[in-house]
Amino acid sequence: MSTDQPVMLPMPRVGPLSEHAPKPIRVVLNWGRRYSLWVFNFGLACCAIEFIAASMGRHDFIRLGVIPFAPGPRQADLMVVSGTVTDKMAPAIRRLYDQMPEPKYVISFGACSNSGGPYWDSYSVTKGVDQLIPVDVYVPGCPPRPEALLHGIIKLQEQIAGERLSGRAISDRLGGAGGVDHGDGYAAAPRYTAHRTASAGEVTRGRVERPS
C-alpha cells in the first residue's frame, strides 16, 4: 500500500569523539576523511565517461585520496551525479542518497546534472539534481574535462577540512539553524528536512507512480 506521507528520519549522529575532541584531533579526523572519500558514481550519460577517464592512470584521482566505485551507497561518502536526470530516474536518486551515511557529499558533474543542459526544456528532464538532493560542488561543462572533476574534488576537500562533525554542525551545514526536532536534541534544518522527507511523488512532476 502506497502513501504520500513523508518518512521522518532521525538526525544522524557521528559520535562523541568527533563532537568533543580538541581542535588538533579534529584536524586529524578531517584530514583522514577528506583523503579517503569512497565515491558512488551515478552515471547517467556521456559525463560518466569523463568520470571513468579521471579514474584511469593518466589523471589518477586515487592520488588525491578518492577511491572510485564504492560497493554501494551505504559504503559511500561521495555521490557524483553525471548526466541527464529524468523525472523517472528521480526517485532512484533520492533513495540512493538517503541510503548514504552522514557525513555525505554530492558533486554535480556536468551541465545536464547542474541544470538540465541542452535538454532543459524537455517535458521529462529534471532541471538540475539539486531539486532532489543537496549539492556541495557544481562542476560545469558539456562534458567537463577530467581536470575539472579533479578541481571539484579539491574544492570539496577544502570544505571538509574546516568542518565540525557534531549533529548540530551537520544540521547547520545542510541549511542553517532552525527546523524540525526529531527528538534527538537537534533540530533538523529546513533544507535538510525538505530533502530527507521528500517522497518519490514529491521529487517528480507527477508523471511517475510512487514505487510500492
C-alpha positions in Angstrom: 0.0 0.0 0.0 1.4 3.4 -1.0 1.2 6.6 0.9 2.2 10.2 0.2 3.1 10.9 3.8 6.8 11.8 4.2 9.0 9.5 6.2 10.7 11.4 9.1 14.2 10.1 9.7 16.2 11.0 12.9 19.1 13.3 12.6 22.2 11.1 12.3 24.9 11.4 14.9 28.6 11.0 14.1 29.9 10.1 17.6 31.2 11.7 20.8 34.8 11.7 19.8 34.3 14.0 16.8 31.9 16.2 18.7 34.0 16.9 21.8 37.6 16.3 20.5 40.0 19.2 20.8 40.9 21.0 17.6 44.2 19.1 16.9 42.2 15.8 16.9 39.5 17.3 14.7 42.2 18.3 12.2 43.4 14.7 12.1 39.9 13.3 11.7 39.1 15.7 8.9 42.4 15.0 7.2 41.6 11.3 7.2 38.1 11.9 5.9 39.0 14.1 3.0 41.7 11.8 1.8 39.6 8.6 2.0 36.5 9.5 0.0 34.7 6.5 -1.3 32.8 7.5 -4.4 29.5 6.3 -5.7 29.2 7.3 -9.3 25.6 7.7 -10.5 26.5 7.9 -14.2 23.5 8.7 -16.5 25.1 9.9 -19.8 28.3 11.0 -21.5 29.7 12.8 -18.5 30.0 9.4 -16.8 32.7 8.5 -19.4 34.7 11.6 -18.3 34.4 10.3 -14.7 35.9 7.0 -15.8 38.7 8.8 -17.6 39.5 10.7 -14.4 39.9 7.5 -12.5 42.3 6.0 -15.0 46.1 6.2 -15.0 46.5 9.5 -16.9 44.7 11.5 -14.3 44.5 9.0 -11.4 42.4 10.8 -8.8 43.2 8.0 -6.4 46.4 10.0 -5.7 44.1 12.7 -4.2 42.6 10.2 -1.8 39.5 9.5 -3.8 38.5 5.8 -4.0 36.3 5.2 -7.0 33.5 2.6 -7.4 32.3 2.1 -3.8 30.4 -1.2 -3.4 27.2 0.7 -2.9 25.6 3.8 -1.4 25.8 2.5 2.1 29.6 2.4 1.9 30.0 5.7 0.0 31.0 9.2 1.3 30.6 11.0 -2.0 28.0 10.7 -4.8 28.9 12.0 -8.2 25.8 12.6 -10.4 26.9 12.8 -14.0 24.4 13.0 -16.9 20.8 13.9 -17.6 18.5 13.5 -14.7 15.0 12.5 -15.8 11.8 12.5 -13.8 11.6 8.7 -13.9 15.1 8.5 -12.5 14.5 11.0 -9.7 13.0 8.5 -7.2 16.1 6.2 -7.6 18.5 9.1 -7.0 16.5 10.1 -3.9 16.5 6.6 -2.5 20.3 6.1 -3.1 21.1 9.4 -1.5 19.1 8.5 1.6 21.0 5.3 2.0 24.3 7.1 2.3 25.6 7.6 5.8 26.4 11.1 7.2 28.5 13.0 6.6 27.9 12.6 2.9 28.6 14.8 -0.1 27.4 15.3 -3.6 29.2 16.6 -6.7 27.0 17.6 -9.7 29.2 16.8 -12.7 28.3 18.5 -16.0 25.7 20.8 -17.4 22.9 18.2 -17.6 23.2 17.4 -13.9 23.6 21.0 -13.0 20.6 22.5 -14.8 19.3 20.1 -17.4 21.9 21.0 -20.0 20.8 21.1 -23.7 17.7 19.1 -22.7 16.5 21.5 -20.1 13.2 22.2 -21.9 12.2 18.6 -22.3 9.0 17.5 -20.6 10.8 14.6 -18.9 14.0 16.2 -17.7 14.6 17.5 -14.1 16.2 20.9 -14.2 19.1 20.0 -12.0 19.8 17.3 -9.5 19.7 20.0 -6.7 15.9 19.8 -7.0 16.2 16.3 -5.5 19.3 16.3 -3.2 21.6 18.9 -1.7 24.7 19.5 -3.8 28.1 20.6 -2.4 30.1 21.2 -5.6 29.0 22.0 -9.1 31.4 21.1 -12.0 30.4 22.9 -15.2 31.0 21.7 -18.8 29.4 19.6 -21.5 31.1 17.4 -20.9 33.6 18.6 -18.3 37.2 17.6 -18.7 38.6 15.2 -16.2 40.7 18.0 -14.8 37.5 19.9 -14.0 36.4 16.9 -11.8 39.8 16.9 -10.1 39.4 20.6 -9.3 35.9 20.0 -8.0 37.2 17.2 -5.7 39.9 19.5 -4.4 37.3 22.2 -3.6 35.2 19.6 -1.7 38.3 18.5 0.3 38.9 22.1 1.2 35.4 22.3 2.5 35.8 19.1 4.5 39.0 20.3 6.1 37.2 23.1 8.0 34.1 21.1 9.1 32.9 20.1 12.6 31.2 16.8 12.9 28.6 17.3 15.6 25.0 16.7 14.9 24.3 20.4 15.1 27.1 21.2 12.7 25.7 18.7 10.2 22.3 20.4 10.5 23.8 23.8 10.0 25.9 22.6 7.0 22.7 21.4 5.3 20.7 24.5 5.7 21.3 26.7 8.8 19.7 26.8 12.2 16.1 26.1 12.9 13.8 23.4 11.7 12.1 20.2 13.0 13.3 18.5 16.2 13.1 14.7 15.7 13.6 14.0 19.4 17.4 13.6 19.4 18.2 17.0 20.7 18.9 18.6 17.4 16.5 20.4 15.1 17.0 19.4 11.5 17.5 22.5 9.3 14.8 23.4 6.9 16.9 22.4 3.9 17.8 19.1 5.5 14.2 18.4 6.5 12.9 19.1 3.0 15.4 16.8 1.4 15.2 13.9 3.9 11.4 13.8 4.0 10.7 14.1 0.2 8.6 11.3 -1.2 9.0 9.8 -4.7 5.9 11.7 -5.7 7.3 15.0 -4.4 10.6 14.8 -6.3 8.9 14.3 -9.7 6.3 16.3 -11.5 3.5 13.7 -11.0 4.3 11.5 -14.0 5.8 8.7 -12.1 3.9 6.5 -9.6 5.4 6.1 -6.2 7.2 2.7 -6.0 5.3 0.2 -3.9 
